[in-house]
Every structure is written in structure tokens, then in C-alpha cells.
Amino acid sequence: MNAGVDARAPRIGVLALQGGVREHERMLDGLGATVVRVRRPEELAGVDGLVIPGGESTVIARLAALAGLTGPIRVAIGAGMPMLGTCAGLILLADALEDAAAGQETFGGLDIVARRNAFGAQTESFETLLDVPDMGEEPVRAAFIRGPVVASLGPAASALARHDDGRIVAVEQGALLATAFHPELTGETRFHERFLGQVRAAAA
């Protein structure tokens, strides 16, 4: 974390209930954000944007409900708070799931239907290069770990990236940005930079 406090730096929360929190913290810290962990509603109230990391989407959803965070996160999404979801984060931002576990809820906000574990088991994890035209000519190195996929895309959301087989793996809708892969694991900073740009725009 940054030792000093920069009053101009965006204050970014990382939902820290389960999953890959530290990697996002390191990347955001390196990009100049003030990073805090969000485990309670009062912590969410103090941030300018929220990252929902990868992990077990069913576990994160259950722990968020137990912590009283589900409602406040939905309210924050409705109010336009920028959010970045990676892997499980994409699932949790989806309006609907194609294969939801029994009783599984999402925070919603993204006009998509997501399908969990679309790229197979953890042992089938892989890295690949993706073309993301909105982020320049240099391809994005993406790590897929039991990654979901966007099974269908509604009119409010737009696709940012597709896998070689044509499946949508990154989407954006207003201040919501989500990827089926883990840019935080490959040193790819452009998604986090784009997210921070949305945070700064929302605060302007």
C-alpha cells in the first residue's frame, strides 16, 4: 500500500470476502490509487469505486449477503459507482446466470447472461493473447482460470474482447467493466487504468 496519503488519489475498494484480493491491491496501488479492503457496508460507503475479484462466485455472494453488502452494492451500482469485476466478479455483476447454483444471486447491473466455468476446470487454466481494439493495437495477455463467459449480451452492454472462438470475454456498460479473465495476474494494467479513468470521470 502507499505509505503516504494522496488526497487527489481515487479511493478504491477491493471486495475482500474471498478470492484474489492482493493482486488487485498491488496493481491499483502501483497505478496511484488509495486502496482499501471492503468487508462491511460502511467501508463501501467510503470508496469511489469497487473491484470485485476472482474467486468462488457462490461463496462471495453468500458472504456478501451475510455481511449485509448485497443491497448496498446494488444501490451503489444503481447510483453509478464504477466497478471492475474479474472472473467471479463478472458473474456477480451479470444480471442473469445461465447455470446458477441453487439460490445463487448476483449483484447485477450488467445486461448480460453469464455462464460459469465455461473454460473448464482449474487444471485447464491457460494464458492467451486477446485483441481489445478499445485498448490499442498491443494485444492483452489474459489468464483464464475456470473463467466464465458471456453467454448472451443485452443491448445496454457492449463487448470489449472475444476469445479466438468468438465467445465474449470482456464487457462494458457505463461505469461497469468486467472480464472473464485475470488481467491482474499477467501485469496487464489497461483494464485497471480504464477503470480508474471511469472513477475519475465519475468524480469530476
C-alpha positions, 0 to 999 in steps of 0.5 A: 500500500502507499505509505503516504496519503494522496488526497487527489488519489481515487479511493478504491475498494477491493471486495475482500470476502474471498478470492484474489484480493492482493493482486488487485491491491498491488496493481491499483496501488502501483497505478496511484490509487488509495486502496482499501479492503471492503468487508462491511457496508460502511467501508463501501460507503467510503470508496469511489469505486469497487473491484470485485475479484476472482474467486468462488462466485457462490461463496462471495455472494453468500458472504456478501449477503451475510455481511449485509453488502448485497443491497448496498452494492446494488444501490451503489451500482444503481447510483453509478459507482464504477466497478471492475469485476474479474472472473467471479466478479463478472458473474456477480455483476451479470444480471442473469446466470445461465447455470446458477447454483441453487439460490445463487444471486448476483449483484447485477447491473450488467445486461448480460447472461453469464455462464460459469466455468465455461473454460473448464476446470482449474487444471485447464487454466491457460494464458492467451493473447486477446485483441481489445481494439478499445485498448490499442493495437498491443494485444492483452495477455489474459489468464483464464482460470475456470473463467466464465463467459458471456453467454448472451449480451443485452443491448445496454452492454457492449463487448470489449474482447472475444476469445479466438472462438468468438465467445465474449470475454470482456464487457462494458456498460457505463461505469461497469467493466468486467472480464472473464479473465485475470488481467491482474495476474499477467501485469496487464494494467489497461483494464485497471487504468480504464477503470480508474479513468471511469472513477475519475470521470465519475468524480469530476 
